[in-house]
Amino acid sequence: MPEEGKPPPEAGTDPPGNTPLEQFIYHQRRGLEEFGKAMESILPPGFKEHTQAAGNEFATGFRVLIDAAIDEIKKASEMEDPEARHTSEQERQASANLSRDADEDATETGSSKVIRVELDD
């Protein structure tokens, strides 16, 4: 007979672990899963698709912003350190060579790409 205030356990849902904390976490996770299923059943079919697309656009916007900030930081550091400028120019040149070689290899070999890295001493 189940204890008062506790629902009878469902078949096959015995929480893993022996400690009360592990059992608590198990039940909280299950509760969140069930809540998610309930919310999905309430929302219209296109909601999930559009929400995911909105999240992707949001993340892409931040990537653009962060990339621009990184570029500005690199430019500022190059102005301060002439040696960094030389290293940065070498990195840009190596990146351009890598990209060009990868494009050439991709057209020569079809869908597989071969990447060659040239290091200057």
Secondary structure by P-SEA (a helix, b strand, c coil): cccccccccccccccccccaaaaaaaaaaaaaaaaaaaaaaacccaaaaaaaaaaaaaaaaaaaaaaaaaaaaaaaaaaacaaaaaaaaaaaaaaaaaaaaaaaaaaacccbbbbbbbbcc
